[in-house]
Amino acid sequence: MHYVWKEWKENIRGKGLWLSFSIVILVSAMILYKSSILSFDQGFYILLLNLFDSMIYFIPILCLFLGAFSVFQEKEQKTLIMLLTRRESYFSFLLKKSLAVQTVLIGPIFIWFLIYLLPVKIYFQLDGKNYAIFLTSLLSLMLIFNQLGILIGSISRSRMQIIGYAVLLWFYFFFLHDFFLLALLPDVTYENVKLFSVAYFFNPLQSARIFLETGLQVYSFGHMSKLLQSFMWIKPSFLLIGNAGLLLFVSFILAVIFHRKEGLD
């Protein structure tokens, strides 16, 4: 709890959290305004899809920066060295720090989208189950990219390194990953389609999107070809859980192994 309170005080004194929160509020308000002309019955589902598509443009990069700078700040202020001299391991520090960062960054967004239901109810017929699916998709992405940001902050020795790593990682997941797989698409067969599926859904943006779109029944897998059945051999919910669990575990372990205790002066 001490780490959560410390993280909250540091973030509310800075501009990063407020800027990120303002962007989320502004974009979600604009999407609601533009969607207000849609039908009362079906407009809610279109709103959720448009909202998710808009959020994934900036939520990942903001989470990468906020998570990374939160850890790097401990190096700059020399508080990390002080904590580690109190017989606390880096593993223990990073675990507590990760929980604090996740709580402070995800908490306000979760509260905002609960408040967001009030104006949405004016224009559309609400569906609590589908809204929960949307929140799960969005918050899962935040969870993953926050932790990847913490990894970047742990291994970086300067702010320029953080910016470079964060932009590179965002660019990879947003553009390069799909381009690489497109190049392999002509070689996909019944024998290797499951392997291709694993590589495709390793991208958290894709696993979160397929979870949302199948949950909202945008896509139906009731009548699929044999190849598509092999491609979707795991339920979207398991894809998202597996992707989040794997990336959270791997990024945390890498942050512990390759961490740098001090930044450059």
C-alpha positions in Angstrom: 0.0 0.0 0.0 2.9 2.3 0.7 4.1 1.9 -2.9 0.7 2.6 -4.3 0.4 5.8 -2.2 3.9 6.9 -3.2 3.2 6.2 -6.9 -0.1 8.2 -6.7 1.5 11.2 -5.1 4.4 11.2 -7.7 2.0 10.9 -10.6 -0.5 13.6 -9.6 2.4 16.0 -9.2 3.6 15.3 -12.7 2.0 16.1 -16.0 2.1 12.6 -17.6 -0.9 11.1 -15.9 -3.1 14.2 -16.2 -2.2 14.5 -19.9 -3.0 10.9 -20.6 -6.2 11.0 -18.6 -7.3 14.2 -20.5 -6.6 12.5 -23.9 -8.7 9.5 -22.9 -11.6 11.8 -21.7 -11.4 14.0 -24.8 -11.3 11.1 -27.3 -14.1 9.2 -25.6 -16.3 12.3 -25.5 -15.7 13.0 -29.2 -16.5 9.4 -30.1 -19.8 9.6 -28.1 -20.7 12.9 -29.7 -20.1 11.5 -33.2 -22.0 8.3 -32.4 -25.0 10.1 -31.0 -26.7 10.0 -34.4 -26.7 6.2 -34.4 -29.8 4.1 -33.6 -30.8 3.6 -30.0 -30.7 -0.2 -30.3 -27.6 -0.9 -32.3 -25.5 2.3 -31.8 -24.1 1.0 -28.5 -22.1 -1.8 -30.2 -20.8 0.6 -32.9 -19.7 3.0 -30.2 -17.7 0.4 -28.4 -15.9 -0.7 -31.6 -15.1 2.9 -32.6 -14.0 3.7 -29.1 -11.6 0.7 -29.0 -10.2 1.4 -32.4 -9.5 5.0 -31.3 -8.0 4.1 -28.0 -5.4 1.6 -29.3 -3.7 4.4 -31.3 -2.4 6.1 -28.2 -3.1 4.0 -25.1 -0.2 1.6 -25.7 2.4 4.3 -26.3 1.2 6.3 -23.3 1.4 3.2 -21.0 4.9 2.5 -22.3 6.1 6.0 -21.4 4.3 6.2 -18.1 5.5 2.8 -16.9 9.1 3.4 -18.1 9.5 6.8 -16.6 7.9 5.7 -13.3 10.7 3.1 -12.8 13.4 5.4 -14.2 12.5 8.1 -11.8 13.5 5.8 -9.0 17.0 5.7 -10.5 17.3 9.4 -11.1 16.2 10.3 -7.6 18.5 7.6 -6.1 15.6 6.1 -4.2 16.1 2.7 -5.8 19.6 2.4 -4.3 18.2 3.4 -0.9 15.4 0.8 -1.2 17.8 -1.9 -2.2 20.2 -1.2 0.7 17.4 -2.0 3.1 17.8 -5.7 2.3 15.1 -5.6 -0.3 15.8 -7.5 -3.4 15.2 -6.0 -6.9 12.6 -8.7 -7.5 10.6 -7.6 -4.4 11.0 -4.0 -5.4 9.9 -4.5 -9.0 6.9 -6.6 -7.9 5.6 -3.9 -5.5 6.4 -1.2 -8.0 4.6 -3.0 -10.8 1.5 -3.5 -8.7 1.6 0.2 -7.7 2.0 1.4 -11.3 -0.8 -0.8 -12.6 -3.1 0.4 -9.8 -2.4 4.1 -10.3 -2.6 4.0 -14.1 -5.5 1.7 -14.6 -7.6 2.8 -11.7 -8.5 6.3 -13.0 -9.3 4.9 -16.5 -11.6 2.3 -15.0 -13.4 4.8 -12.9 -13.8 7.2 -15.9 -15.4 4.5 -18.1 -17.8 3.7 -15.3 -18.8 7.4 -15.2 -18.9 7.3 -19.0 -21.9 5.0 -18.8 -24.1 7.8 -17.6 -24.0 9.9 -20.8 -24.0 6.7 -22.9 -27.3 5.7 -21.3 -28.9 8.8 -22.7 -28.3 7.9 -26.3 -28.2 4.1 -26.4 -29.6 0.9 -24.9 -26.9 -0.4 -22.6 -25.7 -3.9 -22.5 -23.7 -4.6 -19.4 -22.1 -7.8 -20.6 -20.8 -6.3 -23.8 -19.5 -3.2 -21.9 -17.6 -5.5 -19.5 -16.1 -7.2 -22.6 -15.0 -3.8 -23.9 -13.5 -2.8 -20.6 -11.7 -6.2 -20.3 -10.1 -5.7 -23.7 -9.0 -2.2 -23.1 -7.7 -2.7 -19.5 -5.9 -5.9 -20.6 -4.0 -3.8 -23.1 -3.1 -1.3 -20.5 -2.0 -4.0 -18.1 0.4 -5.5 -20.8 1.8 -2.2 -22.0 2.3 -0.8 -18.5 4.4 -3.9 -17.7 6.3 -3.6 -21.0 7.0 0.1 -20.0 8.3 -1.1 -16.6 10.7 -3.4 -18.5 11.9 -0.5 -20.6 12.4 1.6 -17.5 14.4 -1.2 -15.8 16.8 -1.8 -18.6 17.3 1.9 -19.7 20.1 4.2 -18.5 18.8 7.4 -20.0 15.6 9.1 -21.0 16.6 9.0 -24.7 16.9 5.2 -24.4 13.4 5.1 -23.0 12.0 7.1 -25.8 13.8 5.0 -28.4 12.7 1.6 -26.9 9.1 2.7 -26.3 8.6 4.1 -29.9 10.3 1.0 -31.4 8.2 -1.4 -29.4 5.0 0.5 -30.2 5.9 0.6 -33.8 6.6 -3.1 -33.9 3.3 -4.2 -32.4 1.3 -1.6 -34.3 2.9 -2.1 -37.8 5.9 -4.4 -38.2 4.4 -7.5 -36.6 1.6 -7.7 -39.1 3.8 -6.9 -42.0 6.2 -9.7 -41.1 3.3 -12.2 -40.9 1.8 -10.9 -44.2 5.1 -11.8 -45.9 4.7 -15.4 -44.5 1.0 -15.7 -45.5 1.6 -17.4 -48.9 3.5 -20.2 -47.1 0.7 -21.0 -44.6 -0.8 -24.5 -44.9 -3.0 -26.8 -42.8 0.2 -28.2 -41.2 1.6 -24.9 -39.9 -1.5 -22.7 -39.6 -1.7 -23.3 -35.8 1.9 -22.0 -35.5 1.0 -19.0 -37.6 -2.0 -18.4 -35.4 0.2 -18.4 -32.3 2.5 -15.9 -33.9 -0.4 -13.7 -35.0 -2.1 -13.6 -31.7 1.2 -13.0 -29.8 0.4 -9.4 -30.7 -1.7 -8.1 -27.8 -3.5 -5.7 -30.1 -4.8 -8.6 -32.1 -5.8 -10.8 -29.2 -7.6 -8.0 -27.5 -9.4 -7.0 -30.8 -10.6 -10.6 -31.6 -11.8 -11.0 -28.0 -13.8 -7.8 -28.3 -15.2 -8.4 -31.8 -16.3 -12.0 -31.0 -17.7 -10.9 -27.7 -19.8 -8.3 -29.5 -20.7 -11.0 -32.1 -19.2 -8.9 -34.9 -17.7 -12.2 -36.1 -19.3 -15.6 -36.0 -17.2 -18.7 -36.1 -20.2 -21.0 -36.5 -19.6 -21.7 -40.2 -15.8 -21.7 -40.8 -13.6 -23.3 -43.4 -11.3 -26.0 -42.3 -8.3 -23.7 -42.5 -10.0 -21.0 -40.4 -11.1 -23.6 -37.8 -7.4 -24.5 -37.5 -6.4 -20.9 -37.2 -9.0 -20.2 -34.5 -8.1 -23.4 -32.5 -8.3 -21.5 -29.2 -11.2 -19.5 -27.9 -10.6 -15.7 -28.0 -10.9 -15.5 -24.2 -8.1 -18.0 -23.7 -6.1 -16.2 -26.3 -6.3 -12.9 -24.4 -5.6 -14.6 -21.1 -2.7 -16.5 -22.5 -1.2 -13.5 -24.3 -1.5 -11.3 -21.2 -0.1 -13.9 -18.9 2.8 -14.7 -21.1 3.8 -11.1 -21.8 3.4 -10.0 -18.2 5.5 -12.9 -17.0 8.2 -12.6 -19.6 8.5 -8.8 -19.3 8.7 -9.0 -15.5 11.4 -11.7 -15.6 13.4 -9.8 -18.2 13.2 -6.6 -16.2 14.6 -8.4 -13.1 17.4 -10.1 -15.1 18.6 -7.2 -17.2 17.8 -4.2 -14.9 20.3 -1.4 -14.4 20.3 0.1 -11.0 21.4 3.6 -12.0 20.7 5.9 -14.9 23.3 8.2 -16.6 23.9 11.5 -15.0 
